[in-house]
């Protein structure tokens, strides 16, 4: 693995060993190194960052506007997490972020019917907030 996070706050370790930081953009940037790549899950364009970032149009409490793009962006984030510091963030850091992290866990080999529980156990016990977000994760393995 390449660049590492130097804390455990908000860090999800995927089965492959890749680390991804989840966070809420309404909270201050955590101390320590900045991400080298970020995925921002918002209904409107996120603020500029000093690092490379992708915006995935994803309104609060909803699902991504373009599911194919969501799969591409999350697959890119997973690939980059092998060698870079990657963060995934929405406003609060639970619903959309938890859903995206669960989808990344599916891409990393976690069975879709176990991915929400995996993220709740290893990232935030309240991650993935709505029934449709849970269904999205279940169906993510089929896409």
Secondary structure, DSSP 8 states (H G I E B T S, - for coil): --S--SS-TTEEE-TTS-EEEEEETTS---SS---SEEEEEESS-----SSEEEEEE--TTS--S-HHHHHHHHHHHHHHHTTS-EEEEESSSSHHHHHHHHHHHHHTT--HHHHHHHHHHHT-TT-S-SHHHHHHHHHHTT-
